[in-house]
Amino acid sequence: MNRDIIIAVTISFITQIIIWFQLNGQLVWKPFKDHPVLLSLIGIPISYAWIVCTEYGYRGFGALWPIRLLGFATGIISFVFITWFILGEGINFKTALSLLLAAIIMLLQLI
């Protein structure tokens, strides 16, 4: 796996984690719920991170589809674990199966 792909996957995971807190922090912390407009401003660096992720991913893969599929997979994987860790929502059969499918999608793009 080349350096550009590693950078793209890393940026994708970090961005997905930031998005989780931006969107779901309102369920955990009162300031997040009280200041949605301020929270929406985080969308600017998030958008920039996706632009950079796409640049590295396209350079690494030479195609756009793998980047989109990795973005989907990193979103599912990070969402499952953060939601479990922060909100205590268990991982049921459907969630576990979705997690497995996301991992397979990611692995298919990386091999």
PEPEWO-V404714 format. One record per helix or strand. SS is the DSSP state (H for helix, E for strand). FROM is the first residue (numbers start at 1). LEN is the number of residues. If there is no record, write none. Layout:
ss->SS from->FROM len->LEN
ss->SS from->FROM len->LEN
This chain:
ss->H from->3 len->25
ss->H from->30 len->5
ss->H from->36 len->5
ss->H from->42 len->20
ss->H from->65 len->23
ss->H from->93 len->18
